[in-house]
Amino acid sequence: MNNTKRIAELNDICRKALGVGGRFYQTQGICSLPDEDQSAIREKVERFDSFTEDNDPYGEHDFGAFDHNGQKVFWKIDYYAPDMMHGNENPADPSKTVRVLTLMMAEEY
């Protein structure tokens, strides 16, 4: 299996189970929404499958955007070394990678 496909699979696991295989954070903008909106947004992230060459040029499934109640929402996965102090050189290796999925309002990006 090539690295890109493996990275996409690991990112999908992290996204579909929000934090399994990584960490999950919501920005203040998301946290300030009513609980039912937060829940609906998290569900949209888990079900997101609208990957195209425009929004996923490297095929890693590490970013997505959608509308919720007329507001643009982004989610993004970043890769860190286990010490969480440095970036990661090989996100295809889960033993050396901490995935961080951040859910945010577009204006917070």
Secondary structure, DSSP 8 states (H G I E B T S, - for coil): --HHHHHHHHHHHHHHTTSTTEEEEE-HHHHTS-HHHHHHHHHHHHH-----TTT-TTS---EEEEEETTEEEEEEEEEE-TTSSSB-S-TT-GGG-EEEEEEEEGGG-
